[in-house]
Amino acid sequence: MPATADSARAYLFQRETIQKMIELGRLPTLLDLLEGHYFARDDVYFDLFTWAGETIAHAREELSADTAAAIIPTLEKLQRRNPGHKSLSAALALFEHLQMADEAARCLAYLASLGSREARQRLAAVASKRVQRCPRDMTILYMSATVFGLVTGESGRTSMREYCEAGLARFDSLSKDLAALHEATTTKPTAPDPADDLDDDFMQAVLEDRAEFFKGNRLKGHVVVPKLPDNPSRAQADLFKSWKDLAGKRLRVVQRGELPAQRAELVGRWPHAVDVINVILRDLSADERVRIRPTILVGPPGSGKSTLARAIAETLGLPAQLVPLAGLADGSVAGTSAQWSTARESVPLQVIKSSKCANPAVVWDEIDKTTSSHNGSTVDALLPMLEPSTSRRIRDLALEVEVDLSLVSHFATANSLEGVPAPLKDRMRIISMPDPEWQHVGTLVRGILDDVSKERGLDRRWIDDLAEDELDLVHQQWPGGSLRQLRRIIEIMVDGREKMWGRA
């Protein structure tokens, strides 16, 4: 039977109750995971450790001595600190050999949430078979969303809940196309197909539940800093006071806007970087929240890397801060200890505090020019912020509590990859920034004139676009390449115009 509003509300209440229990530490069942619930305590390693312990106890009490002897050593390896792909893959192979389907599927869920693409695809196939056996209620919606998220999602998601949310977001983004397609097909003078009712019911369930899901979760915001202790140290007193209205509260999360219009605005300013813009904006296809994968823009000096990165963030509505890293030789970007009188939070946390937004962007400029010293390493400070599994729980040195920086978008710029440390290259997507060429000059000049007028407090209507003879002069001085050089040429021309106006 199709879901009614009352049955959907009852289901969502039950689902929320289960989720709270799981967040407190209750071990989710395999079905819970396939429906898109978090791991126990929202921690894949805690869930794995607990599940392995319970399975060992079950094996000793319920399974034959031979089967127990085969699986217990493998499960004990999984209880070691943060077991990796190798241990999980060995357990998966063993459970498959013993035809223990639920145990094998759970290993796939762990591997999928630890970045294995093969595990995602295999788990999607397992979940698809389970969907076919589900009753026609809201369970089929969530399981279908999880399957869709596993198939179309990217590695880096750390829980089945994230795959489910990605699937729901994709359903939502496709809903307009599906509605248009349905309207086109229903206008044809053909006999009604009984299957149409099923499609309508399913799509309506998707749309209604999608609205309820985000009304109940996404729109509430995101807690970045938990409630702080009531007894801060003397060094922390002022710092805690600055977080008084934000700690323990859900901060706003910038949502995806009209991507076509935002893309058109960016391409209009950076016509030579259309491929870069397209690649970055694709990150928003699977989630309503604006969150860009950690990305390094690599290109020669003056190509507009940092300006474009900041413009992308601001066009999408994200508060953004550019942080120069050239010559930095310590770990201060991660904050300074509360033991010092000058204690301050990490850079992303400072941006979150000033903007009151949970998902700002940080542009790490000239990341290829960082060094290290006895005071720490900038690279070592950045790495935990770039990993989904660690950015959720980063202990801030100043506040001395675990904070959630998982929604922060990280851009970095580099003139060359030669100076970028290998750990950063492993964790960040690398995109080459193309040089602007002469055919782009008209659009680029208009953008530069817009910026110059804003910086000088002038009305843009009083600054004419370059005349043909002025463009010829630009062509003589700027054959292409550095936008910084092009900007200097335009500023000199604007200064010359102002001098002429002064004489007049």
C-alpha positions as CSV (number, residue, x, y, z in Angstrom):
1,M,0.0,0.0,0.0
2,P,1.3,3.5,-0.7
3,A,2.4,5.6,2.2
4,T,-0.1,8.1,3.7
5,A,1.0,11.3,5.5
6,D,0.1,9.7,8.8
7,S,2.0,6.5,8.1
8,A,5.0,8.5,6.9
9,R,5.0,10.6,10.2
10,A,4.8,7.4,12.3
11,Y,7.6,5.8,10.3
12,L,9.8,8.9,10.7
13,F,9.2,9.1,14.4
14,Q,10.2,5.4,14.8
15,R,13.2,6.0,12.6
16,E,14.3,9.0,14.6
17,T,14.0,7.0,17.8
18,I,16.1,4.2,16.4
19,Q,18.7,6.7,15.3
20,K,19.0,8.3,18.7
21,M,19.5,4.8,20.2
22,I,22.2,4.1,17.7
23,E,23.9,7.5,18.3
24,L,24.0,6.5,22.0
25,G,25.8,3.3,21.2
26,R,23.2,0.7,20.3
27,L,24.6,-1.6,17.5
28,P,22.6,-1.1,14.3
29,T,21.4,-4.2,12.5
30,L,22.4,-4.9,8.9
31,L,18.9,-3.7,7.9
32,D,19.4,-0.5,9.8
33,L,22.6,0.2,7.9
34,L,21.0,-0.6,4.5
35,E,18.2,1.8,5.5
36,G,20.8,4.6,5.9
37,H,21.3,4.7,9.7
38,Y,24.6,5.8,11.3
39,F,27.1,3.3,12.7
40,A,26.9,3.0,16.5
41,R,27.9,6.4,18.1
42,D,28.4,7.6,14.4
43,D,31.8,5.9,14.5
44,V,32.7,3.1,12.1
45,Y,35.5,1.8,14.2
46,F,33.4,1.7,17.4
47,D,30.7,-0.1,15.5
48,L,33.2,-2.6,14.1
49,F,34.8,-3.3,17.5
50,T,31.4,-3.8,19.1
51,W,30.0,-6.0,16.3
52,A,33.2,-8.1,16.3
53,G,32.8,-8.7,20.1
54,E,29.1,-9.6,19.8
55,T,29.8,-12.0,16.9
56,I,32.6,-13.7,18.9
57,A,30.2,-14.2,21.8
58,H,27.5,-15.6,19.4
59,A,30.0,-17.9,17.7
60,R,31.1,-19.4,21.1
61,E,27.5,-20.0,22.2
62,E,25.6,-20.8,19.0
63,L,28.0,-22.0,16.3
64,S,29.8,-25.3,15.9
65,A,33.2,-25.6,17.3
66,D,34.8,-25.8,13.9
67,T,33.1,-22.7,12.6
68,A,33.8,-20.8,15.8
69,A,37.5,-21.8,15.6
70,A,37.6,-20.5,12.0
71,I,36.1,-17.1,12.5
72,I,37.1,-16.0,16.0
73,P,40.8,-15.3,15.2
74,T,39.7,-13.2,12.3
75,L,37.2,-11.3,14.4
76,E,39.8,-10.7,17.1
77,K,42.0,-9.0,14.5
78,L,39.1,-6.6,13.7
79,Q,39.1,-5.6,17.4
80,R,42.6,-4.1,17.1
81,R,42.9,-0.4,16.9
82,N,41.5,1.0,13.6
83,P,41.8,-2.2,11.5
84,G,42.5,-1.5,7.8
85,H,41.2,-2.8,4.5
86,K,43.4,-5.9,4.6
87,S,41.9,-7.3,7.8
88,L,38.3,-6.5,6.7
89,S,38.9,-8.0,3.3
90,A,40.2,-11.2,4.9
91,A,37.1,-11.3,7.1
92,L,34.8,-10.7,4.1
93,A,36.4,-13.6,2.2
94,L,36.0,-15.9,5.2
95,F,32.4,-15.1,5.7
96,E,31.6,-15.5,2.0
97,H,33.4,-18.9,2.1
98,L,31.3,-19.9,5.1
99,Q,28.1,-18.5,3.4
100,M,27.4,-16.2,6.3
101,A,25.7,-13.6,4.1
102,D,24.8,-11.0,6.8
103,E,28.3,-11.0,8.2
104,A,29.8,-10.6,4.8
105,A,27.4,-7.7,3.9
106,R,28.4,-5.9,7.1
107,C,32.0,-6.2,6.2
108,L,31.1,-4.6,2.8
109,A,29.4,-1.7,4.7
110,Y,32.6,-1.1,6.7
111,L,34.8,-1.2,3.6
112,A,32.4,1.1,1.7
113,S,32.6,3.6,4.5
114,L,36.4,3.4,4.6
115,G,36.7,4.3,0.9
116,S,36.5,1.0,-1.1
117,R,34.8,1.6,-4.4
118,E,34.5,-2.1,-5.1
119,A,32.8,-2.6,-1.7
120,R,30.3,0.1,-2.6
121,Q,29.3,-1.6,-5.8
122,R,29.0,-5.0,-4.2
123,L,27.0,-3.7,-1.2
124,A,24.7,-1.9,-3.6
125,A,24.0,-5.2,-5.3
126,V,23.3,-6.9,-2.0
127,A,21.0,-4.0,-0.9
128,S,19.1,-4.1,-4.3
129,K,18.1,-7.7,-3.7
130,R,16.9,-6.8,-0.2
131,V,14.8,-4.0,-1.6
132,Q,13.0,-6.4,-3.9
133,R,11.9,-8.4,-0.8
134,C,10.8,-5.3,1.2
135,P,7.1,-4.6,1.8
136,R,5.8,-1.5,0.1
137,D,6.3,1.0,2.9
138,M,8.8,3.7,3.7
139,T,11.6,1.2,4.1
140,I,11.8,0.7,0.4
141,L,12.4,4.5,0.0
142,Y,15.4,4.6,2.3
143,M,16.9,1.4,1.1
144,S,16.6,2.6,-2.5
145,A,18.2,5.9,-1.6
146,T,21.1,4.0,0.0
147,V,21.5,1.9,-3.1
148,F,21.5,5.0,-5.3
149,G,24.0,6.8,-3.0
150,L,26.3,3.8,-3.1
151,V,26.2,3.5,-6.9
152,T,26.5,7.2,-7.7
153,G,28.4,8.5,-4.7
154,E,32.1,9.2,-4.3
155,S,34.6,7.6,-1.9
156,G,35.2,9.6,1.2
157,R,31.8,9.1,2.8
158,T,32.2,7.6,6.3
159,S,28.8,6.2,7.1
160,M,25.8,4.5,5.5
161,R,23.8,7.6,6.5
162,E,25.9,9.8,4.2
163,Y,25.2,7.4,1.3
164,C,21.5,7.5,2.1
165,E,21.5,11.3,2.2
166,A,23.4,11.4,-1.1
167,G,20.7,9.1,-2.7
168,L,17.9,11.3,-1.3
169,A,19.6,14.4,-2.7
170,R,20.0,12.8,-6.1
171,F,16.3,11.8,-6.0
172,D,15.4,15.4,-5.3
173,S,17.6,16.8,-8.1
174,L,16.0,14.4,-10.6
175,S,12.4,15.1,-9.5
176,K,11.8,17.9,-11.9
177,D,13.0,15.9,-14.8
178,L,10.9,13.0,-13.8
179,A,7.9,15.2,-13.3
180,A,8.4,16.6,-16.8
181,L,8.8,13.2,-18.3
182,H,5.7,11.9,-16.5
183,E,3.7,14.9,-17.9
184,A,4.9,14.3,-21.4
185,T,4.1,10.6,-21.3
186,T,0.7,11.0,-19.7
187,T,-0.5,13.3,-22.5
188,K,-0.1,10.5,-25.1
189,P,-3.4,9.0,-26.2
190,T,-2.5,5.5,-25.0
191,A,-4.2,3.0,-22.7
192,P,-3.4,3.5,-19.0
193,D,-0.7,1.2,-17.7
194,P,-1.3,-0.2,-14.2
195,A,2.4,0.3,-13.5
196,D,1.9,4.1,-13.7
197,D,0.2,4.1,-10.3
198,L,3.2,2.4,-8.7
199,D,5.5,5.0,-10.3
200,D,3.4,7.9,-9.1
201,D,3.1,6.5,-5.6
202,F,6.8,5.8,-5.4
203,M,7.8,9.3,-6.7
204,Q,5.3,11.0,-4.3
205,A,6.8,9.1,-1.4
206,V,10.2,10.2,-2.4
207,L,9.2,13.9,-2.6
208,E,7.1,13.8,0.6
209,D,9.7,12.0,2.6
210,R,12.5,14.0,1.2
211,A,10.8,17.2,2.5
212,E,10.2,15.6,5.9
213,F,13.7,14.3,6.1
214,F,15.4,17.7,5.5
215,K,12.8,19.5,7.5
216,G,13.6,17.3,10.4
217,N,17.4,17.2,9.9
218,R,19.1,19.4,7.4
219,L,17.3,22.6,8.1
220,K,18.1,22.4,11.8
221,G,21.7,23.3,11.1
222,H,24.8,21.7,12.3
223,V,26.6,21.6,15.7
224,V,30.3,22.5,15.3
225,V,31.3,23.1,18.9
226,P,29.7,21.2,21.7
227,K,28.5,22.8,24.9
228,L,31.7,24.1,26.7
229,P,32.5,23.4,30.3
230,D,31.4,25.9,32.9
231,N,34.8,26.2,34.5
232,P,37.2,27.5,31.9
233,S,40.8,28.3,32.8
234,R,41.9,31.9,33.2
235,A,43.5,31.7,29.7
236,Q,40.3,30.3,28.2
237,A,37.8,32.7,29.9
238,D,37.6,35.3,27.1
239,L,37.7,32.6,24.4
240,F,34.8,30.7,26.0
241,K,32.9,34.0,26.3
242,S,33.2,34.6,22.5
243,W,31.6,31.2,21.9
244,K,28.8,31.7,24.5
245,D,26.0,32.0,21.9
246,L,27.4,29.4,19.5
247,A,28.7,26.4,21.5
248,G,26.2,23.6,21.6
249,K,23.9,25.3,19.1
250,R,23.1,24.3,15.5
251,L,24.7,26.8,13.1
252,R,23.3,27.6,9.7
253,V,24.4,25.5,6.8
254,V,24.5,27.1,3.3
255,Q,22.3,25.2,1.0
256,R,22.7,24.6,-2.7
257,G,21.2,27.4,-4.8
258,E,20.5,27.9,-8.5
259,L,23.5,26.1,-9.9
260,P,22.9,27.1,-13.5
261,A,22.8,30.8,-12.6
262,Q,25.8,30.5,-10.3
263,R,27.8,28.7,-13.0
264,A,26.9,31.3,-15.6
265,E,28.1,34.0,-13.3
266,L,31.5,32.3,-12.7
267,V,32.0,31.4,-16.3
268,G,31.2,35.0,-17.3
269,R,34.1,36.2,-15.1
270,W,36.5,33.3,-15.9
271,P,35.8,32.1,-19.4
272,H,39.2,30.4,-19.6
273,A,38.5,28.3,-16.5
274,V,35.1,26.8,-17.6
275,D,36.4,23.2,-17.2
276,V,37.7,24.0,-13.7
277,I,34.4,25.5,-12.7
278,N,32.4,22.5,-14.1
279,V,34.5,20.0,-12.2
280,I,34.2,21.8,-8.9
281,L,30.5,22.4,-9.2
282,R,29.8,18.7,-9.8
283,D,30.5,18.2,-6.1
284,L,27.1,19.7,-5.4
285,S,25.1,17.2,-7.5
286,A,24.6,14.7,-4.6
287,D,24.0,16.9,-1.6
288,E,21.9,19.9,-0.7
289,R,24.6,21.2,1.6
290,V,27.3,23.2,-0.1
291,R,30.5,21.3,0.5
292,I,33.4,21.1,-2.0
293,R,36.0,18.3,-1.9
294,P,39.5,19.3,-0.8
295,T,41.0,20.7,-4.0
296,I,44.4,22.1,-5.1
297,L,44.4,24.5,-8.1
298,V,47.8,24.3,-9.7
299,G,49.0,27.0,-12.2
300,P,51.6,29.6,-12.9
301,P,51.8,32.8,-10.8
302,G,49.1,35.3,-11.7
303,S,46.7,32.8,-13.3
304,G,43.9,33.7,-10.9
305,K,43.9,30.6,-8.8
306,S,43.2,32.1,-5.4
307,T,40.8,34.7,-6.8
308,L,38.8,32.0,-8.6
309,A,38.7,29.7,-5.6
310,R,37.4,32.5,-3.4
311,A,34.9,33.6,-6.0
312,I,33.5,30.1,-6.4
313,A,33.0,29.9,-2.6
314,E,31.4,33.3,-2.4
315,T,29.2,32.8,-5.5
316,L,27.8,29.6,-3.8
317,G,27.1,31.6,-0.7
318,L,29.9,30.4,1.5
319,P,31.8,32.7,3.8
320,A,35.4,32.5,2.6
321,Q,38.8,33.4,4.0
322,L,42.2,33.3,2.2
323,V,45.1,32.2,4.3
324,P,48.7,32.9,2.9
325,L,50.9,30.0,3.7
326,A,54.1,31.1,2.0
327,G,57.0,30.8,4.5
328,L,54.8,29.5,7.3
329,A,56.8,27.0,9.3
330,D,54.6,25.9,12.2
331,G,51.2,24.3,13.0
332,S,49.5,27.5,14.0
333,V,46.7,27.0,11.4
334,A,45.4,24.3,13.8
335,G,45.2,26.9,16.6
336,T,47.3,27.5,19.6
337,S,47.1,25.8,23.0
338,A,44.9,27.0,25.8
339,Q,48.1,26.9,28.0
340,W,49.1,30.2,26.3
341,S,47.6,33.6,27.0
342,T,47.4,34.1,23.2
343,A,45.4,30.9,22.6
344,R,43.2,30.9,19.5
345,E,41.1,28.4,17.6
346,S,42.1,26.8,14.4
347,V,41.7,28.9,11.3
348,P,38.5,27.1,10.0
349,L,37.0,27.5,13.5
350,Q,37.7,31.2,13.5
351,V,35.9,31.6,10.2
352,I,33.0,29.6,11.5
353,K,32.8,31.8,14.6
354,S,33.0,35.1,12.7
355,S,30.4,34.0,10.1
356,K,28.2,31.9,12.4
357,C,28.1,29.4,9.5
358,A,29.0,25.7,9.8
359,N,30.2,25.2,6.2
360,P,32.5,28.1,5.2
361,A,35.4,27.8,2.8
362,V,39.1,28.3,3.5
363,V,41.6,29.0,0.6
364,W,45.1,27.9,1.6
365,D,47.2,30.1,-0.7
366,E,50.6,28.9,-1.9
367,I,50.5,25.6,-0.2
368,D,53.7,24.5,-2.1
369,K,55.7,27.1,-0.1
370,T,55.1,25.8,3.4
371,T,58.0,24.5,5.6
372,S,58.3,22.9,9.0
373,S,60.2,23.7,12.1
374,H,60.5,22.8,15.8
375,N,57.2,24.6,16.2
376,G,55.4,22.1,14.1
377,S,54.3,21.6,10.5
378,T,51.5,23.3,8.6
379,V,51.0,20.1,6.6
380,D,50.6,18.0,9.7
381,A,48.1,20.5,11.0
382,L,46.0,20.5,7.8
383,L,45.8,16.7,7.2
384,P,43.1,15.9,9.9
385,M,40.9,18.7,8.5
386,L,40.9,17.1,5.0
387,E,39.9,13.6,6.1
388,P,36.2,13.0,6.5
389,S,36.7,10.4,9.2
390,T,38.9,12.8,11.3
391,S,37.4,16.2,10.6
392,R,34.2,15.2,12.4
393,R,36.1,15.0,15.7
394,I,39.1,17.3,15.8
395,R,40.3,18.3,19.2
396,D,40.8,22.1,19.2
397,L,43.9,23.1,21.1
398,A,42.4,26.3,22.4
399,L,38.9,25.1,23.4
400,E,40.2,21.7,24.5
401,V,37.1,20.0,23.1
402,E,36.3,17.9,20.0
403,V,34.8,20.0,17.2
404,D,33.2,19.1,13.9
405,L,34.8,20.6,10.9
406,S,33.4,18.1,8.4
407,L,31.4,20.6,6.4
408,V,34.3,23.0,5.8
409,S,35.3,23.3,2.1
410,H,39.1,23.4,1.5
411,F,40.8,25.0,-1.5
412,A,44.5,25.3,-1.9
413,T,46.7,26.9,-4.6
414,A,50.2,26.0,-5.8
415,N,52.4,27.2,-8.6
416,S,53.8,23.7,-9.0
417,L,53.2,20.3,-7.6
418,E,56.9,19.8,-6.9
419,G,56.7,21.6,-3.6
420,V,53.4,20.0,-2.4
421,P,54.0,17.3,0.2
422,A,52.8,13.8,-0.9
423,P,50.3,13.5,2.0
424,L,48.4,16.6,0.7
425,K,48.5,15.3,-2.9
426,D,47.0,12.0,-1.7
427,R,44.1,13.8,0.1
428,M,43.3,16.6,-2.3
429,R,41.9,16.6,-5.8
430,I,44.4,18.3,-8.1
431,I,43.1,20.5,-10.9
432,S,45.3,22.4,-13.4
433,M,44.5,26.1,-13.8
434,P,44.7,27.1,-17.5
435,D,46.3,30.3,-18.6
436,P,43.9,33.0,-20.0
437,E,44.4,33.7,-23.7
438,W,43.8,36.7,-25.9
439,Q,40.3,35.6,-27.0
440,H,39.2,35.9,-23.3
441,V,40.5,39.4,-22.8
442,G,37.1,41.2,-23.4
443,T,35.4,39.3,-20.6
444,L,38.4,39.4,-18.3
445,V,38.8,43.2,-18.7
446,R,35.1,43.8,-17.8
447,G,35.5,41.8,-14.7
448,I,38.7,43.7,-13.7
449,L,36.9,47.0,-14.3
450,D,34.1,45.8,-12.0
451,D,36.6,45.0,-9.3
452,V,38.5,48.2,-9.7
453,S,35.4,50.3,-9.4
454,K,34.3,48.5,-6.2
455,E,37.8,48.9,-4.6
456,R,37.9,52.6,-5.4
457,G,34.3,53.3,-4.4
458,L,33.3,54.3,-7.9
459,D,30.0,53.8,-9.7
460,R,30.7,51.3,-12.5
461,R,28.5,53.3,-14.8
462,W,31.1,56.0,-14.8
463,I,33.8,53.7,-16.0
464,D,33.4,52.8,-19.7
465,D,34.6,49.5,-21.1
466,L,37.8,49.8,-23.0
467,A,37.6,51.3,-26.5
468,E,39.0,49.5,-29.5
469,D,42.3,51.5,-29.5
470,E,42.7,50.8,-25.7
471,L,42.2,47.0,-26.4
472,D,44.8,47.2,-29.1
473,L,47.2,48.7,-26.6
474,V,46.4,45.9,-24.1
475,H,47.1,43.4,-26.8
476,Q,50.5,44.9,-27.4
477,Q,51.4,44.8,-23.7
478,W,49.6,41.5,-22.7
479,P,49.9,38.5,-25.0
480,G,48.1,36.3,-22.5
481,G,49.1,34.5,-19.3
482,S,49.2,36.3,-16.0
483,L,46.0,38.0,-14.9
484,R,48.0,39.9,-12.4
485,Q,49.9,41.6,-15.2
486,L,46.6,42.2,-17.1
487,R,45.1,43.9,-14.0
488,R,48.2,46.2,-13.7
489,I,47.7,47.3,-17.3
490,I,44.0,48.0,-16.8
491,E,44.7,49.9,-13.5
492,I,47.3,52.1,-15.3
493,M,44.7,52.9,-18.0
494,V,42.0,53.8,-15.4
495,D,44.5,56.0,-13.7
496,G,45.3,57.7,-17.0
497,R,41.6,58.4,-17.6
498,E,41.2,59.9,-14.1
499,K,44.1,62.2,-14.7
500,M,42.5,63.4,-18.0
501,W,39.2,64.0,-16.1
502,G,41.2,66.0,-13.6
503,R,42.6,68.3,-16.3
504,A,39.2,68.7,-17.8
